[in-house]
Amino acid sequence: MVILPKTMMKNYKLYVFTQDGCAPCDRLKDHVKTLTENEAAELDFVPLKAPSGGPTALAEELSVELSPTLVVVHEEVSCRLDEDGDEDCDYREESVERFVGANSIIEHLQATLDAYTYAHPE
């Protein structure tokens, strides 16, 4: 087993924004059912809209307006010690790639999983 330094690890999250009553979203979800367990586990399905009908905070933060949309974000943690010696960490997510629409997501999904996750062991 090889243990990579934290700076060499893949620190990405794959968000898939969907909503109820969306035929392309349903088609994408059906496609995800054909993936391996490891591949499907890498996808974090999140709602585009809140119960109020407006966009969720995450959708606003990542500027997502359509569903389905796959957004790849890089997760970064920056920590420092304060004057009392306590660790203070800031978490940041930066959008690095996105695909809009079921066709585009399905077309690019395997390459995206390869590039940003450990779903496909080498």
Salt bridges, closest charged atoms under 4 A:
ASP30 OD1 - LYS33 NZ 3.66
GLU39 OE2 - HIS120 NE2 2.50
ASP44 OD2 - LYS13 NZ 3.81
GLU76 OE1 - HIS74 ND1 3.93
GLU76 OE2 - ARG92 NH1 3.94
ASP88 OD2 - ARG80 NH2 3.29
ASP90 OD2 - ARG80 NH1 3.20
GLU94 OE1 - ARG92 NH2 2.81
GLU107 OE2 - HIS108 NE2 3.92
ASP114 OD1 - HIS120 ND1 2.25
